[in-house]
Amino acid sequence: MLEQLRQDLIDSSTGLFRWFDREDGLDLYQTVIGWPLITTAINGFGSPASWPQDFGKTRSETFFRALRDISESWTAFYIKHQDDAYAEVSWTRTLDQEGLDSGLLNEFEINPADEGGLSFLGLFSERLDDMVVFTYAPGEFLRISLFGRMKVAVSHALEPTAE
């Protein structure tokens, strides 16, 4: 399965992550950032995220709660564009409810791509076409993009909850 996933994620002709800048995605969030502070960026550093916060929770906690509401299990992967020349699948994991939280975003800080290249953290529950992709360009931006059924599912799951 891992080899098939790599083939589905990496374009054989360019050697790069094939989901970067696909036109069929919906960019849910993007902010300009200086240095990694990824979770802080989502929580309001720079431009605030556009979804409502759950009472007593941060915006990143609210976002990951919404993902947990969509599915019990997720496949996660982390890809680095080394020197923006080629893509390397750093890891893949199956995540349960407890493993799906904003701590995943620390990967951008602890495992960056070489030479300031882009890094991608992707999540899908059943089908690769239904994906959430976090794109990080060091010192430039953090983007959250939705593909397939995630464009609707995440929007519905981010509606305010009564607590």
C-alpha positions as MATLAB code, in Angstrom:
seq = 'MLEQLRQDLIDSSTGLFRWFDREDGLDLYQTVIGWPLITTAINGFGSPASWPQDFGKTRSETFFRALRDISESWTAFYIKHQDDAYAEVSWTRTLDQEGLDSGLLNEFEINPADEGGLSFLGLFSERLDDMVVFTYAPGEFLRISLFGRMKVAVSHALEPTAE';
ca = [
       0.000    0.000    0.000;
       2.823    2.452    0.816;
       4.350    2.135   -2.645;
       0.956    2.673   -4.304;
       0.382    5.730   -2.105;
       3.767    7.150   -3.135;
       2.878    6.657   -6.795;
      -0.468    8.392   -6.252;
       1.142   11.334   -4.438;
       4.329   11.954   -6.430;
       4.196   12.920  -10.113;
       6.559   10.561  -11.960;
       7.410   13.150  -14.629;
       8.289   16.039  -12.284;
       9.183   14.157   -9.103;
       7.053   16.610   -7.101;
       3.892   16.343   -4.998;
       1.083   16.178   -7.534;
      -1.533   17.824   -5.282;
       0.328   21.141   -4.952;
      -1.647   23.959   -6.575;
      -4.327   21.704   -8.063;
      -7.158   23.845   -9.336;
      -9.919   21.571   -8.024;
      -9.058   22.342   -4.403;
     -10.605   24.888   -2.097;
      -8.144   26.969   -0.083;
      -9.861   27.226    3.268;
      -7.127   29.273    4.900;
      -3.835   30.958    4.051;
      -1.672   33.301    6.013;
       1.690   34.942    5.551;
       4.054   33.928    8.324;
       7.620   34.697    9.221;
       8.885   31.725   11.177;
       7.164   28.374   11.878;
       4.813   29.251   14.769;
       2.310   27.134   12.835;
      -0.332   26.607   15.486;
      -0.041   30.230   16.608;
      -0.605   31.314   12.999;
      -3.839   29.362   12.747;
      -4.976   30.665   16.119;
      -4.758   34.288   15.093;
      -1.190   35.430   14.353;
      -1.357   37.388   11.117;
      -4.849   37.000    9.723;
      -7.312   34.991   11.829;
      -8.862   31.832   10.483;
     -12.351   32.381    9.122;
     -14.118   29.548   10.954;
     -15.763   30.041   14.357;
     -14.008   28.771   17.458;
     -15.626   26.227   19.734;
     -16.176   27.712   23.179;
     -12.996   27.447   25.234;
     -10.966   26.066   22.304;
      -8.447   27.543   19.880;
      -9.141   27.717   16.158;
      -6.667   24.902   15.498;
      -8.334   22.722   18.161;
     -11.699   23.533   16.577;
     -10.393   22.578   13.123;
      -9.046   19.214   14.289;
     -12.250   18.529   16.252;
     -14.123   19.057   12.990;
     -11.897   16.492   11.276;
     -12.464   13.989   14.097;
     -16.223   14.517   13.633;
     -15.907   13.500    9.968;
     -14.113   10.186   10.461;
     -12.880    7.791   13.151;
      -9.664    6.999   11.270;
      -7.387    8.954    8.949;
      -4.333    8.218    6.851;
      -1.715   10.931    7.252;
       1.397   11.565    5.185;
       4.204   14.084    5.250;
       6.016   15.081    2.063;
       8.991   17.391    1.685;
      10.037   19.105   -1.529;
      13.758   18.854   -0.890;
      15.371   22.034   -2.211;
      12.145   22.364   -4.244;
      13.739   19.875   -6.647;
      12.153   16.522   -5.740;
       9.530   15.181   -3.350;
      10.319   12.790   -0.546;
       7.603   10.949    1.366;
       8.915   11.328    4.886;
       6.265    9.149    6.561;
       2.734    7.796    6.423;
       0.603    6.863    9.441;
      -2.852    5.713   10.334;
      -4.349    8.027   12.944;
      -7.184    7.342   15.333;
      -9.235   10.001   17.147;
      -6.511   10.649   19.736;
      -3.737   10.999   17.161;
      -5.571   13.571   15.080;
      -4.778   16.895   16.735;
      -2.910   20.136   16.136;
       0.312   18.554   17.418;
       0.695   17.097   13.914;
       1.566   20.595   12.690;
       4.781   20.515   14.736;
       6.181   18.325   11.958;
       6.749   21.467    9.882;
       9.158   22.741   12.534;
      10.910   19.521   13.520;
      11.195   17.944   10.063;
      11.503   20.745    7.481;
      12.424   20.259    3.836;
      16.018   21.007    2.826;
      16.933   24.456    1.544;
      13.615   26.041    2.525;
      11.553   23.769    0.297;
       7.801   23.282    0.662;
       6.375   20.712    3.064;
       2.946   19.071    2.910;
       0.924   17.337    5.599;
      -1.978   15.460    4.053;
      -4.958   13.703    5.628;
      -7.595   11.508    4.042;
     -10.132    9.179    5.590;
     -11.387    6.806    2.908;
     -10.319    8.009   -0.525;
      -7.209    9.880   -1.543;
      -9.365   12.220   -3.654;
     -11.064   13.446   -0.447;
      -8.140   15.138    1.238;
      -7.068   17.943    3.555;
      -3.606   19.322    2.726;
      -1.564   21.686    4.874;
       1.124   23.385    2.760;
       3.991   25.172    4.466;
       6.535   27.396    2.718;
       9.057   28.490    5.380;
       8.941   32.200    5.980;
       6.216   32.648    3.351;
       2.852   31.010    4.025;
       0.764   28.281    5.571;
      -2.232   27.096    3.560;
      -5.040   24.645    4.301;
      -6.635   23.201    1.145;
      -9.605   20.871    0.818;
     -10.230   18.392   -2.005;
     -13.147   16.204   -3.023;
     -15.860   15.648   -0.446;
     -13.741   17.422    2.200;
     -14.712   20.761    0.620;
     -18.252   20.256    1.943;
     -17.621   17.928    4.899;
     -15.146   20.241    6.649;
     -17.363   23.288    6.141;
     -20.280   21.479    7.775;
     -18.124   20.124   10.594;
     -16.804   23.630   11.353;
     -20.288   24.986   12.020;
     -20.515   26.165   15.637;
     -21.233   23.488   18.213;
     -23.369   23.934   21.297;
     -21.340   23.238   24.419;
];
